[in-house]
Amino acid sequence: MFQTLAQGGLIMIPIGICSLLGLTVIIERFIALRRARVIPESIVDLTERYSADTSIEKAVQRCDRERGAFARIIRECITARRLEHAQVIETMHATGRTQVARLERGLIVLEIVANITPLLGLLGTVLGMITVFNAITVQGVGNPQVLSDGISKALITTVAGLSVAIPAVACHSWLSRRIDDYATEMQERATVFIVRLLAIERERDSDG
């Protein structure tokens, strides 16, 4: 296999680097985007069971322990509970945008890999065909070895570029969709929590 790849020439080096970068990003994002890390069940339980008897300090400490995207959003909502409803909502949106940007970290690299590897493969194809035509110009069509080397270089780089780009495109689409689903769920849960949070704060103020 390595001998076959080596026939692709120098173009195989950047294609190989792109494949390693893409694989690294895919593995890292698959680990980072596990549901247990993004939307921990303990924080979901906190938002659903939050009541007037809930300790603010303990709720904040639980969010600090989890350190996931949803935990950070809920923590900021709790911290901003004394503000007006519109301001708390804006705080939630601002924190949500920041957390979603963190979830998308690395996807731009995957997108670049998906876009440039087919072009690198095409470049290798063009270089291979140039080798073929140069051989024909110098030696005619009587040397099949030279012709086969150029054609192999053209085909191998094309296959290599597409072999890297296709999984990169698929994983980028899947990861982007997963992040969108997380963002939608976090916004819905946080919005419901804010309504409960502010109602409880009004109740506490009236009792005080």
N, C-alpha and C positions, 0 to 999 in steps of 0.2 A: 504494500500500500504506500509506504514511504517513497519507494522508487517511482511509483506512478505519480505521486504528488510532486516529486522533485522535477518531473518532466515539465511541469507547468511553468518553471522558470522563476525569476525574481518576483513576479506578480503574486506568487503564492505566499510570499512573506507578509505583505500587508493583509492579504485575505486571512492568513493564519492568526495575525494579531487581532483582527476584527472578530474572528471566531472566539478567541480567548476572552476578549472584552465582553462580547455578547453573553457568553456562557457565565462569566463572573456576575454580570448584572442580573441575569435571569435567576441564578441560584440565590444571590443576596436578596432580591426582591421577593422571591417565593417564600423565603424565611421571614423577612420583615413584614410581609402582608398576611401573615396568618391571623385569623380572626381573634385568637386569644391575645394577640399583641395589640391589635388595632382597637377592638371593642371588647375589653375584658368583661367577663360575666359578672365579676364583682362590682364593676362600675354600673353595669346595667341594673343589677340588683339594688345598688344605692339609689339610682334615679327612680326606680319603681317603688321603693320602700321609704323614700324620704318623707319625713313628717315633722311635726312641730317638736317632737321629742328627740329628733336626731341632733347629735352634737355637731356644730359647724366645724370645730377643730378636728374631730375624728373623720368627718367627711373629707376635709381637705387633705388630711394625712393619708387616707386611703387612695385618693387621687394621686398623691405624690409617690406612693409606693408602686402603683401600676405603671405610671409614666407612658402610657399609650396615648394615641391621638385623641380618643374619646375621653380619656381621663383628664387630659389637659383642657379640653373644651369645657367639661363639667366643672373643673376647678375654677376656671376663669368666670364661669357663670355664677358660681357660689360667691366668689370674691366680689363680683359686681352686683350682688343682690340688693344693695341699698340704692342703686341707681333707678332711673325711670325705666319702664318696660321697654321702650324703644331703644334705650341705651344698652340694656342688657342683651337685647336681640342683636344689636350691632356688634357688641363684644363677642357674642357667640359666632357671628358671621366672620369677623376679623380673625378670631382664633382658628375657626374652621378652615379658612383659606390658607393660613400658615401651616396647619397640620396636613392638609391635602397636598400642599407643595412639598412637604417632607416625604409624604407617601410616594409622590411622583419622582423623587430623587433617583437619578440613574436611568430613567426611561428615555431621556433625550439621547443618551449614549446608545441605547438599544435602537432608537429610531435612526440615528446616524449610521449604525452598522447595517441596518436593514436597507438603507438607501444607497450606501456606497459600495457594498460588496458586489451587487450585480454589475455596477459600473466597472469595478476592478476586473471582474470576470470578462466583461466585454472588451476592456483594454487588453487583457491577455489574449483574447480571441483575435483582435486586430493585429497584435504583435506576432501571433502565430501565423496568421495569414500573410503578413509581410515577409516572414521567414520563408514561407512556401513560395511566394512570388519571386523573391530574391534568388532562391535555389533554382527555380525554373529559368530565370534570366541568365544565370551563370552556367548551369549545367544541363539545362533543358529538362525534359521529363524522364530522362533515362536513369535517374538515381532515386529509387523509391524510398530509400532510407531517409534522405533529407526531407522528402515530401511528407513522410509519415511522422517525422519528428515535429514539423511545423503544425501539422493537423492535430497531433496529440496535444501539443501545447495549447492550441486554440480550444479544443474540446475540454481538456482538464480544467483550465481556468474558468471556463463558463460553468461547468458542473460545480466546481468548488464555490464560486460566487453565489450561485443559486442555493446550494446546500446550506450556506451560512445565512443567506437572506430570508429564506422561507421560514425557518423556525423563529428567526428574530421578529419577523412581521407577526407571526401567529402569537408569540409570547407577549409582544408589545400590545397587541389588541386585547388579549385576555387580561393582562395586568391592568391596562387602562380601564377596562370594563369593571374589574374587581374594585378598583379605587373609586370609580363612580358610584358603585353600589354601596360601598362603605360610606362615602360622603353623604349620599341620600339618607341612609339609615341613621347616621350620626346626627344629621340636621333634624330629622323627624323626632328622634328620641330627645335631643337637647331642647327642641321647641316645647314639647310636652312637659319636660322637666322644668323649664323656665316658668311656665304657667303655674305649676304646683309650687315652685320655689317662692315666687312673688306672692302667691296667695297665703302661704305659710308665714311669710315675713309680715304681711299686713295683719295676720291674725296675732302674731307675736307682739306687734306694735300696739294693737288695740288692747291686748291683755296687759301690756306693760303700762 
